[in-house]
Amino acid sequence: MNVPAEKRIATTEHAKALMAAGYHCSEAFFMAVGDTLLDSVDEGMIRMTTGLGGGVGGSHREMCGALSAALLMIGAVYGRVDA
């Protein structure tokens, strides 16, 4: 998927604004990138990223929440629905 540079910059700014508004990195990443790649993100998708803020379970020791959310986004865009 090729996203133009200006759209990538706008997505980054959107994620920064969401974090400034109080969202965790995982939520902000998923919402901003989801709006770009999926056209919209439903409430359930946002909720599933909440537990990833600050690393898994807020541990601040495990994999970054934004990276975990990125893996979820890859699944949302390219994941399979059939076995």
C-alpha positions as CSV (number, residue, x, y, z in Angstrom):
1,M,0.0,0.0,0.0
2,N,1.5,3.3,-1.1
3,V,0.4,6.3,1.0
4,P,1.5,9.7,-0.4
5,A,3.9,11.7,1.8
6,E,1.4,14.5,2.5
7,K,-1.2,11.9,3.8
8,R,1.5,10.3,6.0
9,I,2.4,13.7,7.5
10,A,-1.3,14.4,8.1
11,T,-1.7,11.0,9.8
12,T,1.3,11.7,12.0
13,E,-0.2,15.1,13.0
14,H,-3.6,13.5,13.7
15,A,-1.9,10.9,16.0
16,K,0.0,13.6,17.8
17,A,-3.3,15.6,18.3
18,L,-5.0,12.5,19.7
19,M,-2.2,11.9,22.2
20,A,-2.4,15.5,23.2
21,A,-6.1,15.0,23.8
22,G,-5.4,12.2,26.2
23,Y,-5.4,9.0,24.2
24,H,-2.6,6.4,24.7
25,C,-0.1,5.8,22.0
26,S,-1.8,2.6,20.9
27,E,-5.2,4.2,20.6
28,A,-3.9,7.3,18.9
29,F,-1.8,5.3,16.4
30,F,-4.7,2.9,15.6
31,M,-7.3,5.7,15.2
32,A,-5.0,7.9,13.0
33,V,-3.7,5.2,10.8
34,G,-7.1,3.5,10.7
35,D,-8.7,6.7,9.4
36,T,-6.1,6.7,6.7
37,L,-6.0,3.1,5.7
38,L,-9.5,1.9,6.6
39,D,-11.4,5.1,6.0
40,S,-13.0,4.7,9.5
41,V,-12.4,2.9,12.7
42,D,-15.3,1.6,14.8
43,E,-15.5,1.9,18.5
44,G,-14.8,-1.7,19.2
45,M,-11.5,-1.5,17.3
46,I,-10.5,1.5,19.4
47,R,-11.4,-0.3,22.6
48,M,-9.3,-3.3,21.8
49,T,-6.2,-1.1,21.7
50,T,-6.8,0.4,25.1
51,G,-5.1,-2.4,27.0
52,L,-1.9,-1.9,25.0
53,G,-1.2,1.7,26.2
54,G,2.1,1.9,28.0
55,G,3.1,-1.6,26.7
56,V,1.0,-4.7,27.3
57,G,-1.2,-4.1,30.3
58,G,0.6,-0.8,31.1
59,S,3.7,-2.6,32.2
60,H,6.1,-0.1,30.6
61,R,8.4,-3.1,30.2
62,E,7.0,-5.1,27.3
63,M,6.4,-4.2,23.7
64,C,5.4,-0.7,23.0
65,G,1.6,-0.1,22.7
66,A,2.0,1.7,19.4
67,L,3.9,-1.3,17.9
68,S,1.3,-3.7,19.2
69,A,-1.4,-1.5,17.6
70,A,0.6,-1.5,14.3
71,L,0.4,-5.3,14.3
72,L,-3.4,-5.1,14.8
73,M,-3.6,-2.6,11.9
74,I,-1.7,-5.0,9.7
75,G,-4.2,-7.7,10.5
76,A,-7.1,-5.3,9.9
77,V,-5.8,-4.4,6.5
78,Y,-4.2,-7.7,5.3
79,G,-5.7,-10.3,7.6
80,R,-7.6,-13.3,6.5
81,V,-11.2,-14.1,7.3
82,D,-11.2,-17.7,6.0
83,A,-9.1,-20.7,7.1
